[in-house]
Amino acid sequence: MYIEFALPQDESYTYYVTTVKLNIIDWSSQHHIPYTQKTVKYTHRLAFDDERNYSFFAMTWQPQPPIPFKIIDKKS
């Protein structure tokens, strides 16, 4: 399971991926939840060891400006 952020495929890519990463750092620091992340082409992925953190992330993720995401379940 992981969280997926779709990144733009234009000149705003670098700005957008940096914004996503900084917001994840802020969120993780605030809630004390460890994570792993990686960027693959135009997709940024965020993963947690504990599956309960995905629901918590969905309820508490409120960056400004809003950054949409999808929760991907590899089992299905």
VEXKOLGU-926157 format. One record per residue (C-alpha): residue number from 1; residue in one letter; chain; z, x, y. Coordinates in Angstrom, 2 decimals. Example, Ala and Ser with C-alpha at 12.3 -4.5 7.8 and 13.67 -1.06 7.14 Angstrom:
residues 2
(site 1, "A", "A", (7.80, 12.30, -4.50))
(site 2, "S", "A", (7.14, 13.67, -1.06))
***
This chain:
residues 76
(site 1, "M", "A", (0.00, 0.00, 0.00))
(site 2, "Y", "A", (-0.73, 1.23, 3.51))
(site 3, "I", "A", (-1.35, 0.04, 7.04))
(site 4, "E", "A", (-4.84, 0.50, 8.40))
(site 5, "F", "A", (-5.90, 0.85, 12.02))
(site 6, "A", "A", (-9.64, 0.62, 12.65))
(site 7, "L", "A", (-10.73, 3.18, 15.24))
(site 8, "P", "A", (-13.69, 2.82, 17.62))
(site 9, "Q", "A", (-16.83, 4.75, 16.76))
(site 10, "D", "A", (-17.59, 5.86, 20.30))
(site 11, "E", "A", (-16.30, 8.21, 23.00))
(site 12, "S", "A", (-12.93, 6.40, 23.12))
(site 13, "Y", "A", (-12.12, 7.52, 19.53))
(site 14, "T", "A", (-9.93, 10.49, 20.54))
(site 15, "Y", "A", (-7.95, 8.46, 23.05))
(site 16, "Y", "A", (-7.46, 5.60, 20.59))
(site 17, "V", "A", (-6.32, 7.74, 17.63))
(site 18, "T", "A", (-3.90, 9.64, 19.89))
(site 19, "T", "A", (-2.49, 6.37, 21.24))
(site 20, "V", "A", (-1.98, 5.03, 17.71))
(site 21, "K", "A", (-0.23, 8.22, 16.57))
(site 22, "L", "A", (2.08, 8.34, 19.61))
(site 23, "N", "A", (3.02, 4.68, 19.18))
(site 24, "I", "A", (3.80, 5.29, 15.50))
(site 25, "I", "A", (6.04, 8.23, 16.44))
(site 26, "D", "A", (7.88, 6.06, 18.98))
(site 27, "W", "A", (8.26, 3.18, 16.51))
(site 28, "S", "A", (9.50, 5.48, 13.72))
(site 29, "S", "A", (12.00, 7.22, 16.00))
(site 30, "Q", "A", (13.35, 3.92, 17.24))
(site 31, "H", "A", (13.83, 2.47, 13.73))
(site 32, "H", "A", (14.56, 5.74, 11.82))
(site 33, "I", "A", (11.90, 5.08, 9.20))
(site 34, "P", "A", (10.02, 8.02, 7.65))
(site 35, "Y", "A", (6.28, 7.71, 7.14))
(site 36, "T", "A", (3.10, 9.57, 6.27))
(site 37, "Q", "A", (-0.20, 9.16, 8.05))
(site 38, "K", "A", (-3.75, 10.39, 7.91))
(site 39, "T", "A", (-7.05, 9.72, 9.61))
(site 40, "V", "A", (-10.15, 9.27, 7.46))
(site 41, "K", "A", (-13.37, 8.99, 9.47))
(site 42, "Y", "A", (-12.80, 5.97, 11.75))
(site 43, "T", "A", (-9.67, 4.66, 10.03))
(site 44, "H", "A", (-6.06, 5.73, 10.56))
(site 45, "R", "A", (-3.67, 5.05, 7.68))
(site 46, "L", "A", (0.11, 4.73, 7.80))
(site 47, "A", "A", (2.25, 4.66, 4.64))
(site 48, "F", "A", (5.93, 4.21, 3.82))
(site 49, "D", "A", (7.88, 5.09, 0.66))
(site 50, "D", "A", (9.77, 1.79, 0.69))
(site 51, "E", "A", (7.51, -1.28, 0.50))
(site 52, "R", "A", (10.02, -3.36, 2.49))
(site 53, "N", "A", (9.07, -1.31, 5.55))
(site 54, "Y", "A", (5.60, -2.88, 5.69))
(site 55, "S", "A", (7.02, -6.32, 6.50))
(site 56, "F", "A", (9.47, -4.78, 8.94))
(site 57, "F", "A", (6.61, -2.91, 10.64))
(site 58, "A", "A", (4.57, -6.10, 10.95))
(site 59, "M", "A", (7.49, -7.89, 12.61))
(site 60, "T", "A", (8.47, -5.09, 15.00))
(site 61, "W", "A", (5.19, -3.34, 15.94))
(site 62, "Q", "A", (4.66, -4.21, 19.61))
(site 63, "P", "A", (2.83, -1.40, 21.39))
(site 64, "Q", "A", (1.36, -1.93, 24.83))
(site 65, "P", "A", (-1.54, -2.43, 24.91))
(site 66, "P", "A", (-1.61, -4.25, 21.54))
(site 67, "I", "A", (-3.06, -2.25, 18.66))
(site 68, "P", "A", (-4.31, -4.42, 15.77))
(site 69, "F", "A", (-3.75, -3.40, 12.17))
(site 70, "K", "A", (-4.16, -4.63, 8.58))
(site 71, "I", "A", (-1.80, -4.18, 5.63))
(site 72, "I", "A", (-3.82, -3.04, 2.62))
(site 73, "D", "A", (-2.38, -3.55, -0.87))
(site 74, "K", "A", (-4.08, -1.11, -3.27))
(site 75, "K", "A", (-2.87, -3.15, -6.26))
(site 76, "S", "A", (-5.15, -6.10, -5.49))
***
